């Protein structure tokens, strides 16, 4: 949807546009996104809007590709460009979670087994993933779209049901689809997406060895608090690497 002048009147600060573009590059470089998946940030001056790229593969995104979208999923762009079909993931989580300031949606292959297993839940097994808490909930789209959907969150109703499944958690898995991760800023959301994928790989490897020892809820909470103060350290390294700067 185009509303002339609206994008100029509500223009986000340039540094956040750069961060959204950089987040796309980092997540691609870290193997969290490929040609698909997306990352958004809540608008810095209007919490009823968010910033998300136009329909483009993540490694190709620049700050000039970032669009403003409202919580109805309406795209505010004077050039008439389109964003991702699943922008409703972002819109409905932002609507229900005022604490969430950034969202990553990924199809990471290492996470997918935990979305379809009926016996094993993704749980925190390494200290970098304490934000997972006890276990990640799994969203079953069949309960809301029937047994013949394309499994995409293509409207507000499905976005709302996903947001309800996420609840107060940092991560929600999506059966046969992927994961959605939230944070209190874009750097934390990226950090959590990277370490959700790492935790999935570690947990799978541990299960192959036999009985594993997950973190207690208290350990997970303490680790998350400690690691939340180190997000900038990871971001600065990942950003340099993703942008081809010597590290």
C-alpha positions as semicolon CSV with decimal commas, in nm:
position;residue;x (nm);y (nm);z (nm)
1;X;0,000;0,000;0,000
2;X;0,134;0,343;-0,093
3;X;0,068;0,655;0,113
4;X;0,254;0,949;-0,034
5;X;0,487;1,119;0,212
6;X;0,413;0,875;0,495
7;X;0,750;0,702;0,468
8;X;0,930;1,037;0,488
9;X;0,737;1,158;0,790
10;X;0,809;0,838;0,981
11;X;1,162;0,776;0,851
12;X;1,366;0,554;1,086
13;X;1,711;0,650;1,199
14;X;1,975;0,553;0,941
15;X;2,170;0,338;1,185
16;X;1,874;0,101;1,228
17;X;1,835;0,066;0,852
18;X;2,202;-0,028;0,837
19;X;2,153;-0,278;1,119
20;X;1,861;-0,447;0,941
21;X;2,070;-0,483;0,626
22;X;2,370;-0,606;0,827
23;X;2,151;-0,854;1,014
24;X;2,050;-1,009;0,682
25;X;2,417;-1,045;0,584
26;X;2,521;-1,191;0,919
27;X;2,239;-1,446;0,922
28;X;2,331;-1,557;0,572
29;X;2,699;-1,580;0,657
30;X;2,622;-1,780;0,971
31;X;2,402;-2,026;0,781
32;X;2,075;-1,921;0,945
33;X;1,920;-1,774;0,628
34;X;1,985;-1,868;0,265
35;X;1,779;-1,741;-0,028
36;X;1,481;-1,746;0,208
37;X;1,397;-1,624;0,557
38;X;1,381;-1,269;0,688
39;X;1,464;-1,037;0,976
40;X;1,280;-0,726;1,096
41;X;1,304;-0,449;1,353
42;X;1,025;-0,251;1,515
43;X;1,011;0,108;1,391
44;X;1,208;0,328;1,634
45;X;0,950;0,607;1,652
46;X;0,623;0,427;1,576
47;X;0,568;0,093;1,756
48;X;0,275;0,020;1,524
49;X;0,514;-0,024;1,233
50;X;0,821;-0,232;1,158
51;X;1,109;-0,244;0,911
52;X;1,147;-0,539;0,674
53;X;1,321;-0,584;0,340
54;X;1,142;-0,594;0,010
55;X;1,107;-0,943;-0,139
56;X;1,475;-1,018;-0,184
57;X;1,727;-1,288;-0,087
58;X;1,886;-1,189;0,248
59;X;2,250;-1,158;0,130
60;X;2,140;-0,904;-0,133
61;X;1,957;-0,670;0,105
62;X;2,083;-0,312;0,144
63;X;1,945;-0,028;0,356
64;X;1,766;0,103;0,046
65;X;1,565;-0,219;0,026
66;X;1,413;-0,179;0,374
67;X;1,040;-0,104;0,374
68;X;0,805;0,022;0,646
69;X;0,507;-0,206;0,720
70;X;0,220;-0,155;0,963
71;X;0,072;-0,414;1,197
72;X;-0,203;-0,492;0,946
73;X;0,068;-0,610;0,707
74;X;0,021;-0,309;0,479
75;X;0,337;-0,203;0,299
76;X;0,415;0,168;0,306
77;X;0,631;0,230;0,001
78;X;0,605;0,511;-0,252
79;X;0,771;0,292;-0,518
80;X;0,511;0,016;-0,489
81;X;0,761;-0,255;-0,395
82;X;0,644;-0,574;-0,226
83;X;0,780;-0,741;0,085
84;X;0,771;-1,105;0,194
85;X;0,444;-1,296;0,197
86;X;0,507;-1,404;0,557
87;X;0,532;-1,049;0,690
88;X;0,234;-1,145;0,909
89;X;0,471;-1,342;1,131
90;X;0,632;-1,012;1,224
91;X;0,315;-0,801;1,235
92;X;0,126;-1,027;1,474
93;X;0,417;-1,090;1,710
94;X;0,483;-0,716;1,734
95;X;0,112;-0,665;1,801
96;X;0,109;-0,909;2,094
97;X;0,457;-0,860;2,236
98;X;0,539;-0,494;2,309
99;X;0,872;-0,609;2,453
100;X;0,982;-0,753;2,117
101;X;1,187;-0,514;1,906
102;X;1,323;-0,754;1,642
103;X;1,230;-1,088;1,483
104;X;1,414;-1,351;1,277
105;X;1,235;-1,618;1,074
106;X;1,458;-1,901;0,950
107;X;1,437;-2,242;0,782
108;X;1,768;-2,366;0,930
109;X;1,798;-2,737;0,847
110;X;1,955;-2,829;1,181
111;X;1,646;-2,702;1,364
112;X;1,389;-2,876;1,142
113;X;1,419;-3,226;1,299
114;X;1,302;-3,079;1,630
115;X;0,993;-2,934;1,459
116;X;0,875;-3,276;1,342
117;X;0,983;-3,509;1,624
118;X;0,702;-3,636;1,845
119;X;0,939;-3,746;2,121
120;X;1,224;-3,493;2,146
121;X;1,194;-3,123;2,223
122;X;1,455;-2,856;2,152
123;X;1,588;-2,754;2,493
124;X;1,891;-2,555;2,614
125;X;2,196;-2,780;2,628
126;X;2,472;-2,519;2,597
127;X;2,518;-2,198;2,795
128;X;2,496;-1,975;2,488
129;X;2,134;-2,079;2,436
130;X;1,990;-2,023;2,783
131;X;1,719;-1,803;2,627
132;X;1,544;-2,121;2,506
133;X;1,444;-2,179;2,872
134;X;1,303;-2,529;2,932
135;X;1,193;-2,618;2,578
136;X;1,082;-2,444;2,261
137;X;0,709;-2,470;2,178
138;X;0,619;-2,617;1,838
139;X;0,353;-2,451;1,623
140;X;0,126;-2,692;1,437
141;X;-0,029;-2,509;1,144
142;X;-0,274;-2,792;1,074
143;X;-0,469;-2,687;1,381
144;X;-0,541;-2,350;1,219
145;X;-0,518;-2,402;0,841
146;X;-0,622;-2,764;0,794
147;X;-0,428;-3,043;0,629
148;X;-0,383;-2,893;0,282
149;X;-0,209;-2,560;0,349
150;X;0,125;-2,460;0,197
151;X;0,245;-2,421;0,560
152;X;0,318;-2,051;0,512
153;X;0,199;-1,778;0,749
154;X;0,025;-1,588;0,473
155;X;-0,240;-1,393;0,666
156;X;-0,304;-1,217;0,995
157;X;-0,508;-1,503;1,143
158;X;-0,222;-1,749;1,102
159;X;0,024;-1,489;1,228
160;X;-0,191;-1,444;1,538
161;X;-0,200;-1,818;1,606
162;X;0,179;-1,837;1,572
163;X;0,221;-1,543;1,810
164;X;-0,004;-1,717;2,062
165;X;0,209;-2,031;2,041
166;X;0,525;-1,824;2,094
167;X;0,371;-1,678;2,408
168;X;0,638;-1,522;2,630
169;X;0,916;-1,740;2,485
170;X;1,216;-1,627;2,282
171;X;1,184;-1,908;2,025
172;X;0,895;-2,088;1,858
173;X;0,948;-2,381;1,622
174;X;0,718;-2,434;1,325
175;X;0,641;-2,793;1,226
176;X;0,816;-2,881;0,899
177;X;0,892;-2,515;0,839
178;X;1,156;-2,362;1,065
179;X;1,181;-2,127;1,359
180;X;1,095;-1,774;1,463
181;X;1,316;-1,600;1,719
182;X;1,258;-1,267;1,897
183;X;1,476;-1,020;2,084
184;X;1,470;-0,686;2,261
185;X;1,675;-0,538;1,976
186;X;1,794;-0,657;1,637
187;X;2,138;-0,758;1,762
188;X;1,994;-0,978;2,034
189;X;1,750;-1,139;1,789
190;X;2,040;-1,222;1,556
191;X;2,244;-1,358;1,849
192;X;1,956;-1,580;1,955
193;X;1,892;-1,708;1,603
194;X;2,258;-1,804;1,562
195;X;2,272;-1,986;1,894
196;X;1,935;-2,157;1,852
197;X;2,081;-2,320;1,541
198;X;2,405;-2,405;1,724
199;X;2,211;-2,553;2,017
200;X;2,012;-2,773;1,776
201;X;2,333;-2,915;1,629
202;X;2,486;-2,973;1,972
203;X;2,171;-3,139;2,105
204;X;2,148;-3,370;1,802
205;X;2,513;-3,473;1,843
206;X;2,465;-3,534;2,216
207;X;2,159;-3,750;2,153
208;X;2,366;-3,969;1,920
209;X;2,603;-4,041;2,211
210;X;2,327;-4,148;2,448
211;X;2,153;-3,979;2,741
212;X;2,210;-3,603;2,743
213;X;2,206;-3,351;3,028
214;X;2,005;-3,035;2,952
215;X;2,041;-2,712;3,147
216;X;1,813;-2,650;3,442
217;X;1,572;-2,356;3,410
218;X;1,782;-2,170;3,667
219;X;2,104;-2,231;3,472
220;X;1,934;-2,122;3,151
221;X;1,807;-1,797;3,305
222;X;2,145;-1,713;3,457
223;X;2,328;-1,790;3,132
224;X;2,085;-1,578;2,931
225;X;2,135;-1,284;3,165
226;X;2,514;-1,313;3,136
227;X;2,517;-1,357;2,759
228;X;2,277;-1,068;2,696
229;X;2,557;-0,835;2,803
230;X;2,791;-0,979;2,539
231;X;2,575;-0,939;2,228
232;X;2,774;-0,641;2,095
233;X;3,093;-0,845;2,103
234;X;2,942;-1,112;1,877
235;X;2,770;-0,860;1,648
236;X;3,087;-0,662;1,577
237;X;3,277;-0,978;1,483
238;X;2,998;-1,128;1,273
239;X;2,933;-0,798;1,094
240;X;3,296;-0,759;0,991
241;X;3,312;-1,117;0,871
242;X;2,983;-1,097;0,678
243;X;3,091;-0,776;0,506
244;X;3,427;-0,918;0,401
245;X;3,638;-0,716;0,643
246;X;3,951;-0,888;0,770
247;X;3,906;-1,024;1,124
